[in-house]
Amino acid sequence: MTKLIIQIPCLNEAESLPETLSRLPRQIDGIDTIEILIIDDGSTDDTVGVARRWGVHHVVRHRRNQGLASAFQDGVRKALASGADIIVNTDADGQYEGADIALLVQPLLAGEADIVIGDRGVADNAHFGPFKRRLQRLGSYVVRRLSRADIGDAVSGFRAISRDAAQRMTITTEFSYTTDMLIQAGRKRLAITSVPVRTHATERPSRLFKSIPRFIMNTGVTMARAYTTYNPLRAFVGSGLVVGTIGVIPMLRFVWFVLQGDGSGHIQSLVIGGSLMVIGVLLCLLGVLADLVASNRKLVETSLLEIRQLRDEVAGLRREGPAEVPAQAEPVRKAG
C-alpha cells in the first residue's frame, strides 16, 4: 500500500483554496491512497472551514503566523505521522498545475530519486517578468553550486519527497524551506531530480516577502547559513585564508619600505597587515571548532533518524500486535 499525502501551507487562502483543491488528482497509477493535508499558518479568514467543507483529511493549525518554513516542517511531520510514503508539497495560490503531481511522483515510484522538484521552466515562463527570470536563474545557479545538485528551479515549492528523505530533513531556517532543503539533501547525497511542470498566473502578490530586495537578502542569508552548517571547515578556513592573504599585502609593503630605509613612517601598514593575519588565523581556528560541532550534529541527525524509524516500527507492531502477542505469550505460560 503506497500512501501519498499532498500538503498545502496556507495563510488566508479561503478564496483561492477551492480552485487549488479542485485541481488535485484523486487517483494516480502506483498510488493506493491519496490524502490532503492543510497547514493553516495563523490565518484570520475561513481557510480551515473551507478546507473541511472540501473534505480535507488532515489539518494542522498554528495559532499565530510562524512562517513558511515552519509550516512546511510541521506539515511533513504530520504527514509522516499519518503514514505517508510520499509527500508532495504545493502552494495554495493555484500557481502549480495539480494534475502534474502524477509527474512528480513517478521518479519516486520508480526508485530513481529521493526528491523531485517541479521545474517551472523559469527562462521561458510567460508568467514571470524579465527581472524575476534573471533572479530565479541566478538563485538556482548558486543553489546548484552549494548543493551539488543539478536543479534548474531551486526555489520551486512544488516538490515530492520520499518518506526516507523526509525523515532525514530538518529545516532550520525561519524564512523558506526551498533552498535550505536542497542544500541539506545535496550534502547528504540524496538523489535529487526535476521534472517539467505547468504553472498558472497568480492574481495576488506573494505573502512570503514584501519586496524583492528583502527576498534577496533573506534568501541569501538562508543559503549562506545552510552552506556554513554543512561545510563549516571550508566556509571558515576559506574566509580566513582570504583575510590572511589580504593582510600579507600591507605587510609586504612595510617590508619594502624597511628595505628602502624608510620603515618608520609606515608602521600603519604593519599594524593593519598584522591585524588581518591574526583575524585570518582566528577564522581558521573557528572553522576547526565549527567542524567538530558539525560532526556532533551528524551524530544527532543519525540518532534522530533512528528514532523516527524506530517509531515507525513500533507503530507497525501496534497494528499487528493483537494477532501476534497471544501466540508469543502462550509458550511462556506453559514453561512456568
C-alpha positions in Angstrom: 0.0 0.0 0.0 1.5 3.3 -1.1 0.1 6.4 0.5 0.5 9.9 -0.9 -0.2 12.9 1.2 -0.4 16.3 -0.6 0.4 19.1 1.9 -0.6 22.7 1.3 0.7 25.5 3.5 -2.0 28.2 3.8 -2.2 31.8 5.1 -5.6 33.4 4.4 -6.3 31.3 1.4 -10.1 30.9 1.8 -10.7 32.4 -1.7 -8.0 30.6 -3.7 -8.1 27.2 -1.8 -11.2 25.7 -3.5 -9.7 26.1 -7.0 -6.4 24.6 -5.8 -8.2 21.6 -4.2 -10.3 21.0 -7.3 -7.2 20.6 -9.4 -5.6 17.9 -7.2 -5.7 14.4 -8.5 -7.8 11.8 -6.8 -6.2 8.8 -8.5 -2.6 8.2 -9.7 -1.2 4.9 -11.1 1.0 3.3 -8.5 -0.6 5.2 -5.6 -3.2 3.3 -3.5 -4.3 6.2 -1.2 -4.2 10.0 -1.7 -4.9 12.3 1.2 -4.8 16.0 1.6 -3.2 18.0 4.4 -3.7 21.7 5.1 -1.3 23.7 7.3 -3.0 26.8 8.5 -0.3 29.2 9.4 -2.3 31.6 11.5 -5.0 32.5 9.0 -7.5 35.1 10.1 -10.1 34.1 7.4 -12.1 30.9 6.9 -9.3 28.9 5.4 -9.8 25.9 7.8 -13.6 26.0 7.3 -13.2 25.9 3.5 -10.7 23.1 3.8 -13.1 21.0 6.0 -16.0 21.6 3.7 -13.9 20.4 0.8 -13.2 17.1 2.6 -9.5 17.7 3.5 -8.2 14.7 5.5 -5.8 16.4 7.9 -5.4 20.0 9.3 -2.5 21.4 11.2 -3.2 24.8 12.8 -0.8 27.5 14.0 -2.4 30.0 16.4 0.0 32.6 15.1 1.8 33.0 11.8 5.1 31.2 12.1 6.4 31.4 8.6 6.5 29.2 5.5 9.5 27.1 6.7 7.8 26.2 10.0 4.5 25.4 8.2 6.4 23.1 5.8 8.2 21.3 8.6 5.1 20.8 10.6 3.3 19.5 7.6 6.0 17.0 6.9 6.0 15.9 10.5 2.2 15.4 10.4 2.4 13.6 7.0 5.0 11.1 8.4 2.9 10.5 11.5 -0.1 9.8 9.2 1.8 7.1 7.4 2.8 8.9 4.2 5.1 7.0 1.8 5.4 10.1 -0.5 4.8 13.7 0.5 4.0 16.3 -2.2 4.2 20.0 -1.3 2.2 22.6 -3.3 1.1 26.1 -2.9 -2.5 27.3 -2.2 -2.4 30.2 -4.7 -3.0 28.0 -7.7 0.4 28.6 -9.3 1.1 25.0 -9.9 -1.0 22.6 -12.0 -2.3 20.0 -9.6 -2.6 17.3 -12.3 1.2 17.4 -12.7 1.6 15.7 -9.2 1.3 12.5 -11.2 4.6 13.5 -13.0 6.3 14.5 -9.7 5.8 11.1 -8.0 6.9 8.9 -10.9 10.6 9.1 -10.2 9.9 8.2 -6.6 7.7 5.3 -7.5 10.4 4.0 -9.9 13.0 4.2 -7.2 15.1 6.7 -9.3 15.1 9.7 -6.8 14.5 10.7 -3.2 13.4 14.2 -4.0 11.7 15.5 -7.2 11.4 19.3 -7.9 8.8 20.7 -10.2 10.7 22.8 -12.8 8.6 25.7 -13.9 10.9 26.5 -16.9 11.8 29.8 -15.5 13.8 31.0 -18.5 10.7 30.7 -20.8 7.9 31.0 -18.3 5.4 33.6 -19.6 4.1 34.2 -16.0 7.4 35.6 -14.9 8.7 39.0 -15.7 12.3 39.5 -17.1 13.8 40.6 -13.8 12.2 37.7 -11.9 13.5 35.3 -14.6 17.1 36.5 -14.2 16.8 36.5 -10.4 15.4 32.9 -10.3 18.1 31.7 -12.7 20.8 33.3 -10.6 19.4 31.9 -7.4 19.2 28.4 -8.9 22.8 28.6 -10.1 24.0 29.5 -6.6 22.0 26.7 -5.1 23.3 24.2 -7.7 26.9 25.1 -6.7 26.2 24.9 -3.0 24.2 21.7 -3.1 26.0 20.0 -5.9 22.6 19.1 -7.4 21.7 19.8 -11.0 18.4 21.5 -10.4 17.1 24.2 -12.7 14.4 25.7 -10.4 15.8 25.6 -6.9 13.1 27.8 -5.3 10.1 25.9 -6.7 7.8 24.9 -3.9 6.2 22.2 -6.0 8.1 19.1 -4.9 7.8 15.4 -4.0 9.7 13.7 -1.2 10.1 10.1 -0.3 9.4 9.0 3.3 13.1 8.2 3.9 14.2 11.6 2.6 11.6 13.4 4.7 12.8 11.6 7.8 16.4 12.9 7.1 15.3 16.5 6.6 15.2 19.1 9.4 14.5 22.6 8.2 16.5 25.1 10.3 15.7 28.4 8.6 12.7 30.6 9.6 12.2 32.1 6.1 11.7 29.5 3.4 12.4 25.8 3.2 13.2 25.6 -0.5 16.9 26.4 -0.6 17.7 25.0 2.9 16.2 21.7 2.0 18.1 21.3 -1.3 21.4 22.2 0.2 20.8 19.7 3.0 19.7 17.0 0.6 22.7 17.6 -1.7 25.2 17.4 1.1 23.5 14.3 2.4 24.0 12.8 -1.0 20.3 12.1 -1.6 19.1 11.6 -5.2 17.5 14.8 -6.5 15.9 15.2 -9.9 13.4 17.5 -11.5 10.5 17.2 -14.0 8.9 20.0 -16.1 5.6 21.2 -14.7 2.9 23.6 -15.8 2.1 26.8 -14.0 -0.7 29.4 -13.8 -0.7 33.1 -13.3 -1.4 34.2 -9.8 -3.5 37.3 -9.1 -2.2 38.3 -5.7 1.4 39.2 -4.7 3.5 36.7 -2.7 2.9 36.6 1.0 6.3 35.2 1.6 8.1 38.5 1.2 7.1 42.2 0.8 9.7 43.3 -1.6 12.3 41.9 -4.0 15.3 43.3 -2.0 14.0 41.7 1.2 13.5 38.4 -0.6 17.1 38.5 -2.0 18.5 39.3 1.5 16.5 36.6 3.3 17.3 34.0 0.6 21.0 34.9 0.6 21.2 34.6 4.4 19.4 31.2 4.2 21.8 29.9 1.6 24.8 31.1 3.4 23.6 29.7 6.7 22.7 26.3 5.3 26.1 26.1 3.4 28.0 27.0 6.5 26.1 24.5 8.6 27.1 21.6 6.4 30.5 22.9 5.2 31.9 24.9 8.2 35.6 24.0 7.6 35.5 25.2 4.0 33.5 28.3 4.8 35.6 29.5 7.8 39.0 28.3 6.6 38.4 29.7 3.2 37.4 33.1 4.7 40.4 33.0 7.0 42.8 32.4 4.1 41.3 35.2 2.1 41.6 37.7 5.0 45.1 36.4 5.9 46.2 36.8 2.3 44.9 40.4 2.1 46.8 41.0 5.3 50.1 39.9 3.6 49.8 42.8 1.2 50.4 45.7 3.7 52.9 43.5 5.5 55.0 43.2 2.3 54.5 47.0 1.7 56.0 47.6 5.2 58.9 45.2 4.5 59.6 47.0 1.2 59.8 50.4 2.8 62.1 48.9 5.6 64.4 47.6 3.0 64.4 51.1 1.4 65.4 52.6 4.8 62.0 54.3 5.3 60.1 51.9 7.6 59.4 54.3 10.5 56.7 56.2 8.5 54.8 53.2 7.5 54.0 51.5 10.8 50.3 51.6 10.0 50.9 49.0 7.2 52.5 46.7 9.8 49.5 47.2 12.2 46.8 46.6 9.5 48.6 43.7 8.0 49.3 42.0 11.3 45.7 42.5 12.4 44.3 41.0 9.2 46.6 38.0 9.5 45.5 37.4 13.2 41.9 37.6 12.1 42.6 35.1 9.4 44.2 32.7 11.8 41.2 33.1 14.2 38.8 32.3 11.4 40.7 29.2 10.6 40.5 28.1 14.2 36.8 28.8 14.3 36.5 26.6 11.2 38.1 23.7 13.1 35.8 24.2 16.0 32.7 24.5 13.8 33.7 21.3 12.0 33.8 19.5 15.3 30.3 20.8 16.1 29.2 19.7 12.6 30.5 16.2 13.4 28.4 16.2 16.5 25.4 17.4 14.6 25.7 14.4 12.2 25.6 12.1 15.2 22.5 13.9 16.4 20.9 13.6 13.0 21.7 9.9 12.8 20.1 9.4 16.2 17.0 11.4 15.2 16.7 9.3 12.1 16.9 6.1 14.0 14.3 7.3 16.5 11.9 8.2 13.6 12.5 4.8 12.0 12.0 3.0 15.4 8.8 4.9 15.9 7.6 3.6 12.5 8.5 0.0 13.5 6.6 0.4 16.8 3.6 1.8 15.0 3.7 -1.3 12.7 3.9 -3.7 15.7 0.9 -2.0 17.3 -1.2 -2.5 14.2 -0.3 -6.2 14.2 0.0 -6.7 17.9 -3.4 -8.2 18.7 -2.8 -11.1 16.4 0.8 -11.8 17.5 1.1 -11.2 21.3 -1.1 -14.2 22.4 0.9 -16.6 20.2 4.1 -15.5 21.8 2.8 -15.4 25.3 1.3 -18.9 25.4 4.6 -20.9 25.4 5.9 -18.8 28.3 2.9 -19.7 30.5 3.5 -23.5 29.8 7.1 -23.2 30.7 6.2 -21.7 34.0 
